[in-house]
Structures are given as C-alpha cells and as structure tokens.
C-alpha cells in the first residue's frame, strides 16, 4: 500500500472534534498516547524480561501510523512527501557523516 493511499483511507475513520483547529491538536495528543502504549510494551521487555510481543507492537505501530496520517492530513502534507523528504534528509546526513549529532539541519 502506498502512503498516500493509506492517508486517504485513514480519513474515513477519523472521528474527533474538528473544532480543535481541524483536529491537529487532538491527533497530536492521540499520537503521544499511542507512542506511550508502544513504549509500555518495550518497557515490559526490559523490566520483566518479557518476550517481544510482535503482534502487540504491530498493532501499536498501526495506531501510531494512523495518527501520523491524521496529523499530515490536517496539516495538508502528503505522507509520500514526508517519507521522501525523510529519506533525502537521512541520505544527506549519511553522505556528510552527520547521522550522529544534534539539530534538524545538520
């Protein structure tokens, strides 16, 4: 599935208060919550020496992806463009040997 197709499909299931500036705040808070749920699964690996819950992690990543798509949609940004720009940024950092370090524009 292409990212743009996923983004378009995800809009069909977006039910949140749109009066919050188009929902970008709600979607951002939802993303934060889902990242927390993913981190709880990872925490259990460290704390309890638990097995990797691949199915659970896959579900949480799906929820995270949904909220990323919602934020992109609310901001008028195409997910295909996000993915392409990220690859270009990482490739530039790799070429400049600046993968490690701080700052968005290195």
Gaussian input, Z-matrix of N, CA and C with variables (Angstrom, degrees):
# hf/3-21g

backbone

0 1
 N
 C     1     B1
 C     2     B2     1     A1
 N     3     B3     2     A2     1     D1
 C     4     B4     3     A3     2     D2
 C     5     B5     4     A4     3     D3
 N     6     B6     5     A5     4     D4
 C     7     B7     6     A6     5     D5
 C     8     B8     7     A7     6     D6
 N     9     B9     8     A8     7     D7
 C    10    B10     9     A9     8     D8
 C    11    B11    10    A10     9     D9
 N    12    B12    11    A11    10    D10
 C    13    B13    12    A12    11    D11
 C    14    B14    13    A13    12    D12
 N    15    B15    14    A14    13    D13
 C    16    B16    15    A15    14    D14
 C    17    B17    16    A16    15    D15
 N    18    B18    17    A17    16    D16
 C    19    B19    18    A18    17    D17
 C    20    B20    19    A19    18    D18
 N    21    B21    20    A20    19    D19
 C    22    B22    21    A21    20    D20
 C    23    B23    22    A22    21    D21
 N    24    B24    23    A23    22    D22
 C    25    B25    24    A24    23    D23
 C    26    B26    25    A25    24    D24
 N    27    B27    26    A26    25    D25
 C    28    B28    27    A27    26    D26
 C    29    B29    28    A28    27    D27
 N    30    B30    29    A29    28    D28
 C    31    B31    30    A30    29    D29
 C    32    B32    31    A31    30    D30
 N    33    B33    32    A32    31    D31
 C    34    B34    33    A33    32    D32
 C    35    B35    34    A34    33    D33
 N    36    B36    35    A35    34    D34
 C    37    B37    36    A36    35    D35
 C    38    B38    37    A37    36    D36
 N    39    B39    38    A38    37    D37
 C    40    B40    39    A39    38    D38
 C    41    B41    40    A40    39    D39
 N    42    B42    41    A41    40    D40
 C    43    B43    42    A42    41    D41
 C    44    B44    43    A43    42    D42
 N    45    B45    44    A44    43    D43
 C    46    B46    45    A45    44    D44
 C    47    B47    46    A46    45    D45
 N    48    B48    47    A47    46    D46
 C    49    B49    48    A48    47    D47
 C    50    B50    49    A49    48    D48
 N    51    B51    50    A50    49    D49
 C    52    B52    51    A51    50    D50
 C    53    B53    52    A52    51    D51
 N    54    B54    53    A53    52    D52
 C    55    B55    54    A54    53    D53
 C    56    B56    55    A55    54    D54
 N    57    B57    56    A56    55    D55
 C    58    B58    57    A57    56    D56
 C    59    B59    58    A58    57    D57
 N    60    B60    59    A59    58    D58
 C    61    B61    60    A60    59    D59
 C    62    B62    61    A61    60    D60
 N    63    B63    62    A62    61    D61
 C    64    B64    63    A63    62    D62
 C    65    B65    64    A64    63    D63
 N    66    B66    65    A65    64    D64
 C    67    B67    66    A66    65    D65
 C    68    B68    67    A67    66    D66
 N    69    B69    68    A68    67    D67
 C    70    B70    69    A69    68    D68
 C    71    B71    70    A70    69    D69
 N    72    B72    71    A71    70    D70
 C    73    B73    72    A72    71    D71
 C    74    B74    73    A73    72    D72
 N    75    B75    74    A74    73    D73
 C    76    B76    75    A75    74    D74
 C    77    B77    76    A76    75    D75
 N    78    B78    77    A77    76    D76
 C    79    B79    78    A78    77    D77
 C    80    B80    79    A79    78    D78
 N    81    B81    80    A80    79    D79
 C    82    B82    81    A81    80    D80
 C    83    B83    82    A82    81    D81
 N    84    B84    83    A83    82    D82
 C    85    B85    84    A84    83    D83
 C    86    B86    85    A85    84    D84
 N    87    B87    86    A86    85    D85
 C    88    B88    87    A87    86    D86
 C    89    B89    88    A88    87    D87
 N    90    B90    89    A89    88    D88
 C    91    B91    90    A90    89    D89
 C    92    B92    91    A91    90    D90
 N    93    B93    92    A92    91    D91
 C    94    B94    93    A93    92    D92
 C    95    B95    94    A94    93    D93
 N    96    B96    95    A95    94    D94
 C    97    B97    96    A96    95    D95
 C    98    B98    97    A97    96    D96
 N    99    B99    98    A98    97    D97
 C   100   B100    99    A99    98    D98
 C   101   B101   100   A100    99    D99
 N   102   B102   101   A101   100   D100
 C   103   B103   102   A102   101   D101
 C   104   B104   103   A103   102   D102
 N   105   B105   104   A104   103   D103
 C   106   B106   105   A105   104   D104
 C   107   B107   106   A106   105   D105
 N   108   B108   107   A107   106   D106
 C   109   B109   108   A108   107   D107
 C   110   B110   109   A109   108   D108
 N   111   B111   110   A110   109   D109
 C   112   B112   111   A111   110   D110
 C   113   B113   112   A112   111   D111
 N   114   B114   113   A113   112   D112
 C   115   B115   114   A114   113   D113
 C   116   B116   115   A115   114   D114
 N   117   B117   116   A116   115   D115
 C   118   B118   117   A117   116   D116
 C   119   B119   118   A118   117   D117
 N   120   B120   119   A119   118   D118
 C   121   B121   120   A120   119   D119
 C   122   B122   121   A121   120   D120
 N   123   B123   122   A122   121   D121
 C   124   B124   123   A123   122   D122
 C   125   B125   124   A124   123   D123
 N   126   B126   125   A125   124   D124
 C   127   B127   126   A126   125   D125
 C   128   B128   127   A127   126   D126
 N   129   B129   128   A128   127   D127
 C   130   B130   129   A129   128   D128
 C   131   B131   130   A130   129   D129
 N   132   B132   131   A131   130   D130
 C   133   B133   132   A132   131   D131
 C   134   B134   133   A133   132   D132
 N   135   B135   134   A134   133   D133
 C   136   B136   135   A135   134   D134
 C   137   B137   136   A136   135   D135
 N   138   B138   137   A137   136   D136
 C   139   B139   138   A138   137   D137
 C   140   B140   139   A139   138   D138
 N   141   B141   140   A140   139   D139
 C   142   B142   141   A141   140   D140
 C   143   B143   142   A142   141   D141
 N   144   B144   143   A143   142   D142
 C   145   B145   144   A144   143   D143
 C   146   B146   145   A145   144   D144
 N   147   B147   146   A146   145   D145
 C   148   B148   147   A147   146   D146
 C   149   B149   148   A148   147   D147
 N   150   B150   149   A149   148   D148
 C   151   B151   150   A150   149   D149
 C   152   B152   151   A151   150   D150
 N   153   B153   152   A152   151   D151
 C   154   B154   153   A153   152   D152
 C   155   B155   154   A154   153   D153
 N   156   B156   155   A155   154   D154
 C   157   B157   156   A156   155   D155
 C   158   B158   157   A157   156   D156
 N   159   B159   158   A158   157   D157
 C   160   B160   159   A159   158   D158
 C   161   B161   160   A160   159   D159
 N   162   B162   161   A161   160   D160
 C   163   B163   162   A162   161   D161
 C   164   B164   163   A163   162   D162
 N   165   B165   164   A164   163   D163
 C   166   B166   165   A165   164   D164
 C   167   B167   166   A166   165   D165
 N   168   B168   167   A167   166   D166
 C   169   B169   168   A168   167   D167
 C   170   B170   169   A169   168   D168
 N   171   B171   170   A170   169   D169
 C   172   B172   171   A171   170   D170
 C   173   B173   172   A172   171   D171
 N   174   B174   173   A173   172   D172
 C   175   B175   174   A174   173   D173
 C   176   B176   175   A175   174   D174
 N   177   B177   176   A176   175   D175
 C   178   B178   177   A177   176   D176
 C   179   B179   178   A178   177   D177
 N   180   B180   179   A179   178   D178
 C   181   B181   180   A180   179   D179
 C   182   B182   181   A181   180   D180
 N   183   B183   182   A182   181   D181
 C   184   B184   183   A183   182   D182
 C   185   B185   184   A184   183   D183
 N   186   B186   185   A185   184   D184
 C   187   B187   186   A186   185   D185
 C   188   B188   187   A187   186   D186
 N   189   B189   188   A188   187   D187
 C   190   B190   189   A189   188   D188
 C   191   B191   190   A190   189   D189
 N   192   B192   191   A191   190   D190
 C   193   B193   192   A192   191   D191
 C   194   B194   193   A193   192   D192
 N   195   B195   194   A194   193   D193
 C   196   B196   195   A195   194   D194
 C   197   B197   196   A196   195   D195
 N   198   B198   197   A197   196   D196
 C   199   B199   198   A198   197   D197
 C   200   B200   199   A199   198   D198
 N   201   B201   200   A200   199   D199
 C   202   B202   201   A201   200   D200
 C   203   B203   202   A202   201   D201
 N   204   B204   203   A203   202   D202
 C   205   B205   204   A204   203   D203
 C   206   B206   205   A205   204   D204
 N   207   B207   206   A206   205   D205
 C   208   B208   207   A207   206   D206
 C   209   B209   208   A208   207   D207
 N   210   B210   209   A209   208   D208
 C   211   B211   210   A210   209   D209
 C   212   B212   211   A211   210   D210
 N   213   B213   212   A212   211   D211
 C   214   B214   213   A213   212   D212
 C   215   B215   214   A214   213   D213
 N   216   B216   215   A215   214   D214
 C   217   B217   216   A216   215   D215
 C   218   B218   217   A217   216   D216
 N   219   B219   218   A218   217   D217
 C   220   B220   219   A219   218   D218
 C   221   B221   220   A220   219   D219
 N   222   B222   221   A221   220   D220
 C   223   B223   222   A222   221   D221
 C   224   B224   223   A223   222   D222
 N   225   B225   224   A224   223   D223
 C   226   B226   225   A225   224   D224
 C   227   B227   226   A226   225   D225
 N   228   B228   227   A227   226   D226
 C   229   B229   228   A228   227   D227
 C   230   B230   229   A229   228   D228
 N   231   B231   230   A230   229   D229
 C   232   B232   231   A231   230   D230
 C   233   B233   232   A232   231   D231
 N   234   B234   233   A233   232   D232
 C   235   B235   234   A234   233   D233
 C   236   B236   235   A235   234   D234
 N   237   B237   236   A236   235   D235
 C   238   B238   237   A237   236   D236
 C   239   B239   238   A238   237   D237
 N   240   B240   239   A239   238   D238
 C   241   B241   240   A240   239   D239
 C   242   B242   241   A241   240   D240
 N   243   B243   242   A242   241   D241
 C   244   B244   243   A243   242   D242
 C   245   B245   244   A244   243   D243
 N   246   B246   245   A245   244   D244
 C   247   B247   246   A246   245   D245
 C   248   B248   247   A247   246   D246
 N   249   B249   248   A248   247   D247
 C   250   B250   249   A249   248   D248
 C   251   B251   250   A250   249   D249
 N   252   B252   251   A251   250   D250
 C   253   B253   252   A252   251   D251
 C   254   B254   253   A253   252   D252
 N   255   B255   254   A254   253   D253
 C   256   B256   255   A255   254   D254
 C   257   B257   256   A256   255   D255
 N   258   B258   257   A257   256   D256
 C   259   B259   258   A258   257   D257
 C   260   B260   259   A259   258   D258
 N   261   B261   260   A260   259   D259
 C   262   B262   261   A261   260   D260
 C   263   B263   262   A262   261   D261
 N   264   B264   263   A263   262   D262
 C   265   B265   264   A264   263   D263
 C   266   B266   265   A265   264   D264
 N   267   B267   266   A266   265   D265
 C   268   B268   267   A267   266   D266
 C   269   B269   268   A268   267   D267
 N   270   B270   269   A269   268   D268
 C   271   B271   270   A270   269   D269
 C   272   B272   271   A271   270   D270
 N   273   B273   272   A272   271   D271
 C   274   B274   273   A273   272   D272
 C   275   B275   274   A274   273   D273
 N   276   B276   275   A275   274   D274
 C   277   B277   276   A276   275   D275
 C   278   B278   277   A277   276   D276
 N   279   B279   278   A278   277   D277
 C   280   B280   279   A279   278   D278
 C   281   B281   280   A280   279   D279
 N   282   B282   281   A281   280   D280
 C   283   B283   282   A282   281   D281
 C   284   B284   283   A283   282   D282
 N   285   B285   284   A284   283   D283
 C   286   B286   285   A285   284   D284
 C   287   B287   286   A286   285   D285
 N   288   B288   287   A287   286   D286
 C   289   B289   288   A288   287   D287
 C   290   B290   289   A289   288   D288
 N   291   B291   290   A290   289   D289
 C   292   B292   291   A291   290   D290
 C   293   B293   292   A292   291   D291
 N   294   B294   293   A293   292   D292
 C   295   B295   294   A294   293   D293
 C   296   B296   295   A295   294   D294
 N   297   B297   296   A296   295   D295
 C   298   B298   297   A297   296   D296
 C   299   B299   298   A298   297   D297
 N   300   B300   299   A299   298   D298
 C   301   B301   300   A300   299   D299
 C   302   B302   301   A301   300   D300
 N   303   B303   302   A302   301   D301
 C   304   B304   303   A303   302   D302
 C   305   B305   304   A304   303   D303
 N   306   B306   305   A305   304   D304
 C   307   B307   306   A306   305   D305
 C   308   B308   307   A307   306   D306
 N   309   B309   308   A308   307   D307
 C   310   B310   309   A309   308   D308
 C   311   B311   310   A310   309   D309
 N   312   B312   311   A311   310   D310
 C   313   B313   312   A312   311   D311
 C   314   B314   313   A313   312   D312
 N   315   B315   314   A314   313   D313
 C   316   B316   315   A315   314   D314
 C   317   B317   316   A316   315   D315

   B1=1.4518
   B2=1.5182
   B3=1.3005
   B4=1.4597
   B5=1.5276
   B6=1.3117
   B7=1.4617
   B8=1.5330
   B9=1.3197
   B10=1.4673
   B11=1.5222
   B12=1.3298
   B13=1.4598
   B14=1.5243
   B15=1.3286
   B16=1.4611
   B17=1.5283
   B18=1.3198
   B19=1.4561
   B20=1.5294
   B21=1.3079
   B22=1.4631
   B23=1.5314
   B24=1.3197
   B25=1.4664
   B26=1.5274
   B27=1.3210
   B28=1.4602
   B29=1.5284
   B30=1.3197
   B31=1.4701
   B32=1.5224
   B33=1.3271
   B34=1.4667
   B35=1.5296
   B36=1.3150
   B37=1.4582
   B38=1.5250
   B39=1.3138
   B40=1.4680
   B41=1.5279
   B42=1.3216
   B43=1.4647
   B44=1.5159
   B45=1.3067
   B46=1.4563
   B47=1.5128
   B48=1.3229
   B49=1.4679
   B50=1.5173
   B51=1.3042
   B52=1.4551
   B53=1.5225
   B54=1.3400
   B55=1.4617
   B56=1.5209
   B57=1.3161
   B58=1.4643
   B59=1.5210
   B60=1.3141
   B61=1.4758
   B62=1.5237
   B63=1.3074
   B64=1.4555
   B65=1.5084
   B66=1.2954
   B67=1.4535
   B68=1.5137
   B69=1.3292
   B70=1.4672
   B71=1.5285
   B72=1.3198
   B73=1.4647
   B74=1.5235
   B75=1.3285
   B76=1.4550
   B77=1.5332
   B78=1.3260
   B79=1.4665
   B80=1.5238
   B81=1.3164
   B82=1.4720
   B83=1.5172
   B84=1.3315
   B85=1.4675
   B86=1.5281
   B87=1.3205
   B88=1.4603
   B89=1.5153
   B90=1.3195
   B91=1.4650
   B92=1.5241
   B93=1.3106
   B94=1.4659
   B95=1.5241
   B96=1.3226
   B97=1.4571
   B98=1.5124
   B99=1.3193
   B100=1.4675
   B101=1.5235
   B102=1.3293
   B103=1.4625
   B104=1.5278
   B105=1.3383
   B106=1.4631
   B107=1.5200
   B108=1.3289
   B109=1.4616
   B110=1.5240
   B111=1.3217
   B112=1.4651
   B113=1.5267
   B114=1.3275
   B115=1.4610
   B116=1.5184
   B117=1.3156
   B118=1.4610
   B119=1.5187
   B120=1.3151
   B121=1.4615
   B122=1.5287
   B123=1.3288
   B124=1.4625
   B125=1.5334
   B126=1.3297
   B127=1.4701
   B128=1.5229
   B129=1.3237
   B130=1.4592
   B131=1.5206
   B132=1.3143
   B133=1.4693
   B134=1.5245
   B135=1.3335
   B136=1.4667
   B137=1.5268
   B138=1.3193
   B139=1.4644
   B140=1.5233
   B141=1.3325
   B142=1.4619
   B143=1.5207
   B144=1.3290
   B145=1.4588
   B146=1.5343
   B147=1.3368
   B148=1.4648
   B149=1.5224
   B150=1.3047
   B151=1.4592
   B152=1.5326
   B153=1.3014
   B154=1.4595
   B155=1.5247
   B156=1.3129
   B157=1.4646
   B158=1.5277
   B159=1.3239
   B160=1.4687
   B161=1.5151
   B162=1.3214
   B163=1.4632
   B164=1.5239
   B165=1.3286
   B166=1.4531
   B167=1.5224
   B168=1.3219
   B169=1.4680
   B170=1.5224
   B171=1.3266
   B172=1.4670
   B173=1.5254
   B174=1.3238
   B175=1.4631
   B176=1.5239
   B177=1.3273
   B178=1.4699
   B179=1.5254
   B180=1.3234
   B181=1.4659
   B182=1.5251
   B183=1.3214
   B184=1.4595
   B185=1.5187
   B186=1.3387
   B187=1.4635
   B188=1.5265
   B189=1.3264
   B190=1.4714
   B191=1.5227
   B192=1.3283
   B193=1.4605
   B194=1.5249
   B195=1.3268
   B196=1.4606
   B197=1.5229
   B198=1.3231
   B199=1.4648
   B200=1.5295
   B201=1.3190
   B202=1.4697
   B203=1.5244
   B204=1.3257
   B205=1.4691
   B206=1.5291
   B207=1.3241
   B208=1.4649
   B209=1.5230
   B210=1.3242
   B211=1.4673
   B212=1.5258
   B213=1.3246
   B214=1.4642
   B215=1.5284
   B216=1.3021
   B217=1.4656
   B218=1.5203
   B219=1.3133
   B220=1.4622
   B221=1.5300
   B222=1.3307
   B223=1.4645
   B224=1.5248
   B225=1.3342
   B226=1.4619
   B227=1.5209
   B228=1.3217
   B229=1.4615
   B230=1.5252
   B231=1.3113
   B232=1.4599
   B233=1.5247
   B234=1.3430
   B235=1.4703
   B236=1.5223
   B237=1.3323
   B238=1.4675
   B239=1.5236
   B240=1.3426
   B241=1.4628
   B242=1.5239
   B243=1.3420
   B244=1.4658
   B245=1.5234
   B246=1.3353
   B247=1.4630
   B248=1.5289
   B249=1.3241
   B250=1.4661
   B251=1.5226
   B252=1.3330
   B253=1.4667
   B254=1.5251
   B255=1.3309
   B256=1.4563
   B257=1.5247
   B258=1.3257
   B259=1.4723
   B260=1.5221
   B261=1.3215
   B262=1.4663
   B263=1.5273
   B264=1.3208
   B265=1.4623
   B266=1.5319
   B267=1.3258
   B268=1.4656
   B269=1.5237
   B270=1.3289
   B271=1.4659
   B272=1.5244
   B273=1.3302
   B274=1.4670
   B275=1.5250
   B276=1.3139
   B277=1.4638
   B278=1.5240
   B279=1.3326
   B280=1.4615
   B281=1.5190
   B282=1.3325
   B283=1.4616
   B284=1.5254
   B285=1.3382
   B286=1.4697
   B287=1.5252
   B288=1.3217
   B289=1.4633
   B290=1.5365
   B291=1.3353
   B292=1.4637
   B293=1.5286
   B294=1.3355
   B295=1.4626
   B296=1.5189
   B297=1.3354
   B298=1.4643
   B299=1.5046
   B300=1.3060
   B301=1.4562
   B302=1.5118
   B303=1.3057
   B304=1.4581
   B305=1.5229
   B306=1.3235
   B307=1.4570
   B308=1.5159
   B309=1.3210
   B310=1.4727
   B311=1.5195
   B312=1.3223
   B313=1.4767
   B314=1.5080
   B315=1.3302
   B316=1.4694
   B317=1.5038
   A1=109.15
   A2=115.88
   A3=121.57
   A4=109.44
   A5=116.05
   A6=120.85
   A7=110.99
   A8=117.30
   A9=120.77
   A10=110.80
   A11=117.42
   A12=120.67
   A13=110.45
   A14=116.23
   A15=119.92
   A16=110.24
   A17=116.33
   A18=121.07
   A19=110.15
   A20=116.22
   A21=120.78
   A22=110.02
   A23=117.13
   A24=120.30
   A25=111.03
   A26=116.94
   A27=120.14
   A28=111.95
   A29=117.48
   A30=121.11
   A31=111.34
   A32=116.87
   A33=120.51
   A34=111.90
   A35=116.91
   A36=120.40
   A37=112.11
   A38=117.26
   A39=120.90
   A40=109.55
   A41=114.71
   A42=120.65
   A43=106.57
   A44=115.82
   A45=120.84
   A46=109.03
   A47=116.82
   A48=119.67
   A49=112.30
   A50=116.37
   A51=121.08
   A52=113.26
   A53=117.79
   A54=119.03
   A55=112.00
   A56=117.49
   A57=121.20
   A58=109.66
   A59=116.04
   A60=123.79
   A61=111.67
   A62=114.64
   A63=119.46
   A64=113.59
   A65=118.28
   A66=120.11
   A67=115.06
   A68=118.49
   A69=119.16
   A70=111.41
   A71=117.43
   A72=119.45
   A73=110.76
   A74=116.21
   A75=121.22
   A76=110.05
   A77=116.35
   A78=120.18
   A79=111.26
   A80=117.39
   A81=120.40
   A82=111.07
   A83=116.64
   A84=119.73
   A85=110.69
   A86=116.77
   A87=120.50
   A88=111.53
   A89=116.86
   A90=121.11
   A91=110.20
   A92=116.07
   A93=120.44
   A94=110.94
   A95=116.72
   A96=120.50
   A97=112.63
   A98=116.66
   A99=120.05
   A100=111.89
   A101=117.13
   A102=120.08
   A103=109.00
   A104=116.46
   A105=120.55
   A106=111.61
   A107=117.49
   A108=120.56
   A109=111.39
   A110=117.21
   A111=120.66
   A112=110.58
   A113=115.65
   A114=119.53
   A115=111.91
   A116=118.16
   A117=120.34
   A118=111.58
   A119=117.11
   A120=120.34
   A121=110.62
   A122=116.26
   A123=120.81
   A124=110.05
   A125=116.49
   A126=121.54
   A127=110.64
   A128=117.34
   A129=121.22
   A130=111.44
   A131=116.89
   A132=120.12
   A133=109.12
   A134=115.85
   A135=120.46
   A136=111.47
   A137=116.89
   A138=121.06
   A139=113.03
   A140=116.29
   A141=120.97
   A142=113.22
   A143=116.23
   A144=120.58
   A145=109.83
   A146=115.48
   A147=122.23
   A148=110.47
   A149=114.35
   A150=120.68
   A151=109.16
   A152=116.26
   A153=122.23
   A154=108.58
   A155=116.85
   A156=123.14
   A157=108.51
   A158=115.90
   A159=119.86
   A160=112.61
   A161=117.00
   A162=119.53
   A163=110.77
   A164=116.89
   A165=120.63
   A166=111.94
   A167=116.04
   A168=120.09
   A169=110.19
   A170=116.74
   A171=119.90
   A172=110.65
   A173=117.36
   A174=120.60
   A175=111.16
   A176=117.11
   A177=120.18
   A178=110.86
   A179=117.43
   A180=120.04
   A181=110.73
   A182=116.87
   A183=120.23
   A184=111.66
   A185=116.27
   A186=119.62
   A187=110.96
   A188=115.87
   A189=120.34
   A190=109.79
   A191=116.44
   A192=120.50
   A193=110.88
   A194=116.87
   A195=120.16
   A196=110.26
   A197=117.09
   A198=119.63
   A199=111.62
   A200=117.92
   A201=120.05
   A202=109.30
   A203=116.60
   A204=120.02
   A205=111.20
   A206=116.88
   A207=120.81
   A208=111.18
   A209=116.64
   A210=120.61
   A211=109.99
   A212=116.30
   A213=119.82
   A214=110.58
   A215=116.81
   A216=120.99
   A217=110.49
   A218=117.01
   A219=120.78
   A220=111.62
   A221=116.63
   A222=121.26
   A223=112.34
   A224=117.11
   A225=120.35
   A226=112.76
   A227=116.21
   A228=121.98
   A229=108.58
   A230=116.67
   A231=122.49
   A232=109.72
   A233=117.05
   A234=120.68
   A235=112.92
   A236=117.20
   A237=118.90
   A238=110.13
   A239=116.56
   A240=120.72
   A241=111.20
   A242=116.89
   A243=120.84
   A244=109.94
   A245=116.43
   A246=120.88
   A247=111.11
   A248=117.01
   A249=121.27
   A250=111.05
   A251=117.51
   A252=121.21
   A253=110.85
   A254=117.09
   A255=119.84
   A256=111.35
   A257=116.84
   A258=120.41
   A259=110.24
   A260=116.84
   A261=120.53
   A262=111.09
   A263=117.52
   A264=122.04
   A265=110.44
   A266=116.44
   A267=120.09
   A268=111.74
   A269=116.16
   A270=119.58
   A271=110.60
   A272=117.05
   A273=120.87
   A274=110.44
   A275=116.89
   A276=120.25
   A277=111.23
   A278=116.55
   A279=119.63
   A280=110.30
   A281=115.69
   A282=120.05
   A283=112.07
   A284=116.70
   A285=121.67
   A286=113.12
   A287=116.10
   A288=122.40
   A289=111.14
   A290=115.88
   A291=120.93
   A292=111.56
   A293=116.76
   A294=119.92
   A295=108.80
   A296=116.24
   A297=120.62
   A298=108.29
   A299=116.36
   A300=119.73
   A301=111.60
   A302=115.79
   A303=121.99
   A304=110.57
   A305=114.93
   A306=120.41
   A307=112.36
   A308=114.50
   A309=119.99
   A310=112.20
   A311=117.07
   A312=121.06
   A313=111.18
   A314=115.87
   A315=119.32
   A316=110.37
   D1=135.52
   D2=176.33
   D3=-76.53
   D4=150.33
   D5=-179.24
   D6=-59.86
   D7=-42.20
   D8=-179.61
   D9=-63.15
   D10=-36.67
   D11=177.57
   D12=-66.10
   D13=-42.26
   D14=177.48
   D15=-62.49
   D16=-44.24
   D17=-179.45
   D18=-59.53
   D19=-44.90
   D20=-179.83
   D21=-63.97
   D22=-45.02
   D23=-179.74
   D24=-63.97
   D25=-40.35
   D26=-176.23
   D27=-60.65
   D28=-27.66
   D29=179.04
   D30=-62.13
   D31=-27.65
   D32=-179.13
   D33=-67.27
   D34=-20.55
   D35=-177.19
   D36=-111.66
   D37=10.10
   D38=-179.31
   D39=-80.81
   D40=110.56
   D41=176.82
   D42=-130.24
   D43=97.57
   D44=177.34
   D45=-155.08
   D46=162.80
   D47=-174.83
   D48=-64.96
   D49=107.11
   D50=-176.44
   D51=-74.16
   D52=-14.06
   D53=178.22
   D54=-67.58
   D55=-12.44
   D56=177.31
   D57=-81.99
   D58=63.83
   D59=-179.24
   D60=49.47
   D61=53.06
   D62=177.91
   D63=78.00
   D64=7.07
   D65=176.57
   D66=90.32
   D67=-0.80
   D68=-176.61
   D69=-64.32
   D70=-33.79
   D71=178.83
   D72=-69.20
   D73=-44.99
   D74=178.89
   D75=-60.54
   D76=-45.97
   D77=-179.23
   D78=-64.57
   D79=-37.13
   D80=178.41
   D81=-66.72
   D82=-41.17
   D83=176.75
   D84=-65.64
   D85=-39.21
   D86=176.65
   D87=-61.94
   D88=-41.00
   D89=177.55
   D90=-59.66
   D91=-45.29
   D92=179.54
   D93=-58.92
   D94=-43.79
   D95=178.76
   D96=-62.52
   D97=-42.20
   D98=-179.60
   D99=-68.32
   D100=-36.85
   D101=175.72
   D102=-62.41
   D103=-39.62
   D104=176.27
   D105=-59.98
   D106=-41.70
   D107=178.55
   D108=-64.23
   D109=-39.55
   D110=175.77
   D111=-62.65
   D112=-45.09
   D113=-179.27
   D114=-63.83
   D115=-32.37
   D116=175.55
   D117=-63.28
   D118=-37.50
   D119=177.20
   D120=-65.67
   D121=-40.62
   D122=179.01
   D123=-69.03
   D124=-39.51
   D125=178.94
   D126=-57.19
   D127=-40.70
   D128=-178.28
   D129=-64.59
   D130=-29.36
   D131=175.95
   D132=-63.89
   D133=-45.82
   D134=-178.82
   D135=-73.30
   D136=-47.60
   D137=-174.19
   D138=-70.88
   D139=-44.68
   D140=-173.17
   D141=-106.34
   D142=2.80
   D143=-174.26
   D144=54.76
   D145=37.15
   D146=-176.89
   D147=-74.48
   D148=158.78
   D149=174.91
   D150=-70.88
   D151=152.76
   D152=175.75
   D153=-64.46
   D154=121.14
   D155=179.27
   D156=-90.12
   D157=80.10
   D158=-175.50
   D159=-60.05
   D160=-42.13
   D161=-179.39
   D162=-64.71
   D163=-44.13
   D164=178.64
   D165=-64.08
   D166=-41.67
   D167=178.66
   D168=-64.79
   D169=-40.09
   D170=178.23
   D171=-61.50
   D172=-41.85
   D173=178.23
   D174=-63.48
   D175=-43.87
   D176=179.62
   D177=-65.69
   D178=-40.41
   D179=177.37
   D180=-62.71
   D181=-36.39
   D182=175.78
   D183=-62.84
   D184=-42.16
   D185=177.57
   D186=-65.22
   D187=-40.18
   D188=177.62
   D189=-62.13
   D190=-44.67
   D191=179.36
   D192=-61.21
   D193=-39.23
   D194=179.16
   D195=-60.77
   D196=-46.65
   D197=-179.31
   D198=-68.17
   D199=-35.56
   D200=175.25
   D201=-61.89
   D202=-43.14
   D203=177.73
   D204=-62.84
   D205=-40.15
   D206=179.39
   D207=-63.99
   D208=-43.25
   D209=178.86
   D210=-63.98
   D211=-45.11
   D212=178.95
   D213=-60.49
   D214=-43.78
   D215=-179.97
   D216=-62.34
   D217=-46.21
   D218=-179.45
   D219=-63.60
   D220=-30.93
   D221=179.59
   D222=-87.77
   D223=-4.10
   D224=-179.42
   D225=73.05
   D226=34.10
   D227=-178.22
   D228=-117.04
   D229=132.38
   D230=178.97
   D231=-81.63
   D232=131.56
   D233=-179.51
   D234=-61.72
   D235=-32.45
   D236=175.64
   D237=-60.32
   D238=-39.84
   D239=178.54
   D240=-67.54
   D241=-37.13
   D242=177.26
   D243=-61.26
   D244=-48.93
   D245=-178.83
   D246=-62.28
   D247=-44.31
   D248=179.84
   D249=-62.83
   D250=-45.65
   D251=-179.55
   D252=-63.85
   D253=-36.52
   D254=179.25
   D255=-67.12
   D256=-42.29
   D257=177.33
   D258=-62.31
   D259=-43.39
   D260=178.90
   D261=-62.37
   D262=-42.22
   D263=178.82
   D264=-62.32
   D265=-46.33
   D266=-178.63
   D267=-67.34
   D268=-37.68
   D269=177.70
   D270=-63.79
   D271=-41.92
   D272=177.64
   D273=-62.08
   D274=-43.50
   D275=178.59
   D276=-64.34
   D277=-38.88
   D278=178.29
   D279=-63.66
   D280=-45.60
   D281=179.91
   D282=-63.18
   D283=-36.27
   D284=-178.86
   D285=-90.07
   D286=4.23
   D287=-178.43
   D288=55.33
   D289=42.09
   D290=179.15
   D291=-121.30
   D292=26.30
   D293=176.50
   D294=-59.09
   D295=-44.94
   D296=175.19
   D297=-81.03
   D298=151.19
   D299=177.25
   D300=125.44
   D301=-170.78
   D302=-175.94
   D303=-124.58
   D304=157.97
   D305=174.74
   D306=102.65
   D307=143.28
   D308=-179.74
   D309=-72.75
   D310=-33.88
   D311=-172.03
   D312=-111.57
   D313=63.19
   D314=178.48
   D315=-110.85

